[in-house]
Amino acid sequence: MLVLTRKPKQVVRIGQDIYVEVLSVNGENVKLGIVAPAEVAILREEVYQSVGAQNREAVARAAETNPLTFLKTAQLSLKQEKTQD
């Protein structure tokens, strides 16, 4: 983990096309501005965790409801991911 100290209006660059700017600091609150390509997902950690939990629940329900359909759908999804890579 890289730990940095930045002041308002200072920028941290990640790679060639991601910028994080400190917009303001108010007590313990820090407001950040993030510029990144559209294909880069930017989520707060709590949202990321919530989406992951919802996805796991949906997969579990689908597997319980109709295991054969679930397996066929999962297999098709994996094939599509391989062709996209």
C-alpha positions in Angstrom: 0.0 0.0 0.0 1.3 3.4 -1.0 0.5 6.1 1.6 0.6 9.7 0.5 -0.1 13.1 2.1 -1.8 15.5 -0.3 -3.2 19.0 0.1 -6.3 20.4 -1.7 -5.8 20.8 -5.4 -2.9 18.3 -5.5 -3.3 15.3 -7.8 -2.2 11.7 -7.7 -1.8 10.0 -11.0 -2.4 6.2 -11.4 -1.0 4.9 -14.7 -1.4 7.1 -17.8 -5.1 7.9 -17.6 -6.4 7.9 -14.0 -6.2 11.0 -11.9 -7.3 11.5 -8.3 -7.5 15.1 -7.1 -8.0 16.3 -3.5 -10.8 18.7 -3.9 -11.2 19.7 -0.2 -10.5 18.6 3.4 -13.0 19.4 6.1 -12.1 17.9 9.4 -12.0 14.1 8.9 -13.8 14.4 5.6 -11.8 14.4 2.3 -13.5 15.1 -1.0 -11.8 13.5 -4.0 -12.3 14.0 -7.7 -11.5 11.0 -9.9 -11.0 11.1 -13.6 -10.7 7.7 -15.3 -11.8 6.0 -18.6 -15.4 5.0 -18.8 -14.5 1.2 -18.7 -12.9 1.6 -15.3 -15.5 1.0 -12.5 -15.2 3.3 -9.6 -17.2 2.3 -6.6 -17.1 3.1 -2.9 -16.0 0.0 -0.9 -19.3 -0.4 0.8 -21.2 -0.4 -2.5 -18.7 -2.9 -4.0 -19.2 -5.2 -1.1 -23.0 -4.9 -1.3 -23.1 -5.6 -5.0 -20.9 -8.7 -4.4 -23.2 -10.0 -1.7 -26.3 -9.4 -3.9 -24.6 -11.3 -6.8 -23.7 -14.2 -4.5 -27.3 -14.4 -3.2 -28.7 -14.3 -6.7 -26.4 -17.1 -7.8 -27.4 -19.2 -4.8 -31.1 -18.7 -5.5 -30.7 -19.5 -9.2 -28.8 -22.7 -8.3 -31.5 -23.8 -5.8 -34.4 -23.0 -8.2 -33.2 -24.9 -11.2 -29.7 -26.4 -11.0 -29.6 -27.7 -14.6 -30.6 -24.3 -16.1 -28.2 -22.6 -13.7 -25.3 -24.8 -14.9 -26.1 -24.3 -18.6 -26.3 -20.5 -18.1 -23.0 -20.5 -16.2 -21.3 -22.5 -18.9 -22.6 -20.2 -21.6 -21.4 -17.2 -19.6 -17.9 -18.7 -19.2 -17.7 -19.4 -23.0 -18.7 -15.7 -23.7 -16.0 -14.4 -21.3 -13.3 -16.5 -23.0 -14.2 -15.2 -26.4 -14.1 -11.6 -25.2 -10.5 -12.1 -23.8 
